[in-house]
């Protein structure tokens, strides 16, 4: 014969296993160290300043505003 199990406990155990898998996936997707975040932000700032330095001026005065 098979063992008798408590269905409530089994549901809770399965939910815990599923939640652990979701948490692990989220840690892999979103979990980064402070150093990694800082490095990424510095790289974004460097690329932004590099891009801003290469923009062309839109008018003879060099003003980038849309209003003449």
Residue pairs with C-beta under 8 A, 6 or more apart in sequence:
32 40
55 64
57 63
57 64
58 64
59 68
